[in-house]
């Protein structure tokens, strides 16, 4: 029996939670944070630091970089150097900063929709051209890279490729062969890869995460990788993230662009990150077992026809389900219908680009009882039983 109680329901409605700011009885299953408390070692480390009583200016913990190095080696099989690490408050801050350090306005930025909407915003905010090469559905609906679309979308102005792996919202974990083809494409055109790997720890038993920069030194020299403990340990509010930049020239350019703009990571975030990476492994292993069971419950519910016409491809990572409502009467705006008729909040698929029309993203990183309640509500609404 697991020593961790992931079934415990914690009332988050009056906790200034972005996810839970809706009034009762609306059930939020949208924004990608989980409804579980952070691991005990993380909470205890924060508590010890707060109990010290003085929260003045701080410098980097002398053991923090090694904690990240050890975690990356143990979890991803990638050997990195401590001086490759550049800290950021969160992954998207780092990606936006890196983009502006490396590409001038008017440059082309490749992405693959459906994808996390801030990827589009990065291009819009930086004055870049969005060059979308949408993912395609292959065998059994599995979402795959479309190399022909990438070839067509890229041009002489293309400077950056934004990669999301594990992929949000589809839950794909790209294979080594897929990543190799993508890396070869970028190397042949001198395109720098900004790789959002924030869900890298949330991989299910049948899959394996490969950091694209770990493929070989040439790829590493063209890649900036972003990870964070935020999704893994449910500490997004502490605003702490890691960029890994093996290429010293790229690293200097990013560090120069950050001067006077990007603050050091906050002291509680620093303490939480080190505790998570040093002591959070057993909790994460138990969490993955729980999340995989939630994923399989959802797959079984859809296979049994509880949500008529809805289809779902098995997520290989993340705690996010990408549900296809295109064959239902709600295809025009399924999230809108789900909110109005089932009082459940999910993300509209078009938030991830036009490729997502007719889909919704549902967060199953929650106690099983909440997942069961959410699916039951949607089922009753779709069957006219509400």
Buried (B, 14 or more C-beta within 10 A) or exposed (E): EEEBEBEEEEEBEEEEBEBBBBEEEBBBBBBBBBBBBBBBBBBEBBEEBEEEEEEEEBEEBEEBBBBBBEBBEEBBEBEBEEEBBBBBBBBBBBBBBBBBBBBEEEBBBBBBBBBBBBBBEBBEEBEBBBBBBBBBEEEEEBBBBBBEBBEEBBEEBBBBBBBBBBBBBBBBBBBEEBBBBBBBBBBEBEBBBBBBBBBBBBBBEEBBBBBBBBBEEEBBBBBBBBBBBBBBBBBBBBBBBBBBBBBEEBBEBBBEBBEEEBEEBBBBBBBBBBBBBBBBBEBBEBBBBBBBBBBEBBBEBBEEEBBEBBBBBBBBBBBBBBBBBBEBEBBEBBBEBBBEBBBBBBBBBBBBBEBBBBBBBBBBBBBBEBBBBBBBBBBBBBEEEE
